[in-house]
């Protein structure tokens, strides 16, 4: 078994794994979202009128629509559809008007769901200097040859890996570094449960590991994946993927220093 994978499993089962992992993934609610005052005044004016078209249009301008409805995404992408579909507009408006303005504001200012915050947390932790190597923007990273971690979007990392490292997987990257002349690419996932979407996240990370690239490929996995038992993810990492570079973010610094 890969040494860093073995150490990650041991860390999770024998040490203060969750306490330490909180430094990487501090899943603290962000509190309410800020709503632009001018936009909210338009919502209030439309709500206090009988103009359902104006009400839905003003709410579509906010980051969060106050109700979950399968038709909202379509309307967000094609505002002209509001005029062509008055029954849909009136149906949505009727449900919204069942709330008072206070409840409506609360719905529109809900914090991001924890699982949508996870991705940026890993990159924020890397940028904090926790790994002991400088983090550089794309241009600086391209123009130097020393040890560094690329601080860029998933897409920018993917494009760099395609151009420079013959990366072929159709997926952005969470991590790209150059240590002692070698490139390291990887994907980071916090797997909070077993099954469904979490299995898909796990499979994404494994697909990156198995893709072609002129680089060392790693999967930075954390969460339930290391719980010993009969779970599919644990069986996979200790079975058919046991020789791959799979590790907790808490072992990543040691891995980079070993290169």
PASE-998180 format. One record per residue (C-alpha): residue in one letter; x, y, z. Coordinates in steps of 0.25 Angstrom, whole numbers, padded with zeros to 4 digits, always signed. Layout:
<atoms>
AXYZ/...
</atoms>
This chain:
<atoms>
X+0000+0000+0000/X+0005+0014-0003/X+0011+0019+0010/X+0004+0033+0010/X-0009+0026+0008/X-0006+0016+0019/X-0002+0028+0028/X-0015+0035+0025/X-0023+0023+0029/X-0015+0022+0042/X-0017+0037+0045/X-0032+0037+0043/X-0033+0025+0052/X-0023+0028+0063/X-0021+0043+0064/X-0029+0056+0065/X-0032+0055+0050/X-0045+0063+0050/X-0039+0074+0060/X-0027+0076+0051/X-0035+0075+0038/X-0043+0087+0043/X-0031+0096+0039/X-0033+0091+0025/X-0048+0091+0024/X-0054+0100+0034/X-0068+0098+0031/X-0074+0110+0039/X-0087+0116+0034/X-0084+0129+0027/X-0096+0136+0033/X-0106+0142+0024/X-0102+0147+0010/X-0102+0162+0007/X-0112+0167-0002/X-0110+0179-0011/X-0119+0190-0005/X-0123+0196-0018/X-0127+0182-0023/X-0135+0179-0010/X-0143+0192-0011/X-0147+0187-0025/X-0152+0174-0019/X-0160+0182-0008/X-0166+0191-0018/X-0170+0180-0027/X-0175+0171-0015/X-0184+0183-0010/X-0190+0185-0024/X-0198+0175-0032/X-0188+0173-0043/X-0184+0159-0043/X-0175+0160-0055/X-0167+0171-0048/X-0166+0163-0035/X-0160+0151-0042/X-0151+0159-0050/X-0145+0166-0038/X-0143+0153-0030/X-0136+0147-0042/X-0126+0158-0040/X-0122+0153-0026/X-0112+0142-0024/X-0122+0133-0017/X-0136+0131-0022/X-0145+0129-0010/X-0152+0117-0014/X-0148+0104-0021/X-0154+0102-0034/X-0150+0094-0046/X-0154+0106-0056/X-0145+0117-0049/X-0132+0113-0055/X-0138+0114-0069/X-0144+0128-0065/X-0130+0132-0060/X-0124+0129-0074/X-0135+0135-0082/X-0142+0147-0076/X-0150+0149-0088/X-0158+0136-0085/X-0165+0143-0074/X-0173+0151-0084/X-0177+0138-0091/X-0181+0130-0079/X-0190+0138-0070/X-0196+0126-0064/X-0182+0121-0059/X-0179+0135-0054/X-0192+0136-0047/X-0191+0122-0040/X-0177+0126-0035/X-0181+0139-0030/X-0193+0133-0023/X-0184+0124-0015/X-0175+0136-0012/X-0186+0145-0007/X-0190+0134+0003/X-0177+0139+0010/X-0176+0153+0017/X-0165+0162+0014/X-0157+0158+0026/X-0157+0143+0022/X-0155+0146+0008/X-0142+0154+0011/X-0138+0142+0020/X-0139+0132+0008/X-0132+0141-0001/X-0120+0143+0009/X-0118+0129+0013/X-0103+0125+0014/X-0097+0116+0004/X-0098+0101+0007/X-0086+0095+0013/X-0083+0086+0002/X-0083+0098-0008/X-0072+0104+0001/X-0063+0092+0002/X-0055+0094-0011/X-0050+0109-0008/X-0046+0105+0006/X-0035+0095+0001/X-0029+0106-0008/X-0030+0116+0003/X-0023+0107+0012/X-0012+0105+0002/X-0011+0120-0001/X-0009+0122+0014/X+0005+0116+0013/X+0002+0103+0021/X+0010+0095+0012/X+0023+0102+0013/X+0024+0106-0001/X+0022+0119-0008/X+0008+0121-0016/X+0010+0128-0029/X+0000+0134-0039/X+0000+0128-0053/X+0009+0138-0059/X+0019+0137-0048/X+0018+0122-0048/X+0021+0121-0063/X+0033+0131-0062/X+0040+0123-0051/X+0046+0110-0049/X+0047+0108-0034/X+0039+0101-0024/X+0025+0107-0024/X+0010+0104-0023/X+0001+0110-0034/X-0010+0119-0029/X-0021+0119-0040/X-0035+0115-0043/X-0038+0100-0046/X-0039+0104-0061/X-0026+0111-0062/X-0019+0099-0055/X-0025+0090-0065/X-0021+0099-0077/X-0007+0100-0072/X-0006+0085-0070/X-0012+0082-0084/X-0001+0092-0090/X+0011+0088-0082/X+0008+0074-0077/X+0000+0067-0087/X-0012+0066-0078/X-0023+0059-0084/X-0034+0058-0074/X-0047+0066-0076/X-0047+0072-0062/X-0041+0084-0055/X-0030+0083-0045/X-0030+0087-0030/X-0015+0086-0028/X-0003+0088-0037/X+0011+0090-0032/X+0026+0089-0036/X+0035+0083-0026/X+0050+0080-0029/X+0047+0080-0044/X+0035+0071-0044/X+0021+0075-0046/X+0010+0070-0037/X-0005+0071-0040/X-0017+0067-0033/X-0031+0068-0028/X-0036+0070-0014/X-0049+0065-0009/X-0056+0065+0005/X-0065+0053+0005/X-0075+0056+0016/X-0083+0043+0014/X-0085+0030+0007/X-0093+0028-0006/X-0099+0037-0017/X-0092+0050-0020/X-0080+0047-0011/X-0077+0034-0019/X-0077+0043-0031/X-0067+0052-0025/X-0059+0040-0021/X-0059+0035-0035/X-0055+0049-0040/X-0043+0049-0032/X-0039+0035-0036/X-0041+0038-0051/X-0031+0050-0049/X-0021+0040-0043/X-0023+0030-0055/X-0022+0041-0066/X-0010+0043-0074/X+0000+0055-0071/X+0014+0057-0070/X+0013+0059-0055/X+0012+0052-0042/X-0003+0051-0040/X-0009+0051-0026/X-0023+0050-0020/X-0025+0058-0007/X-0036+0052+0000/X-0042+0054+0013/X-0054+0050+0021/X-0062+0036+0022/X-0053+0030+0011/X-0043+0026+0022/X-0053+0019+0032/X-0049+0005+0032/X-0060-0005+0028/X-0068-0010+0017/X-0071+0004+0010/X-0068+0004-0005/X-0059+0016-0004/X-0050+0009+0007/X-0050-0004-0001/X-0046+0003-0013/X-0034+0011-0007/X-0029-0001+0000/X-0031-0011-0012/X-0030-0007-0026/X-0025+0007-0023/X-0016+0004-0012/X-0003+0007-0019/X-0008+0021-0024/X-0004+0034-0018/X-0016+0036-0009/X-0014+0044+0004/X-0021+0053+0014/X-0018+0068+0012/X-0011+0067+0026/X-0001+0058+0019/X+0001+0067+0007/X+0013+0075+0012/X+0020+0062+0016/X+0018+0057+0002/X+0023+0069-0005/X+0035+0069+0004/X+0038+0055+0000/X+0039+0058-0015/
</atoms>
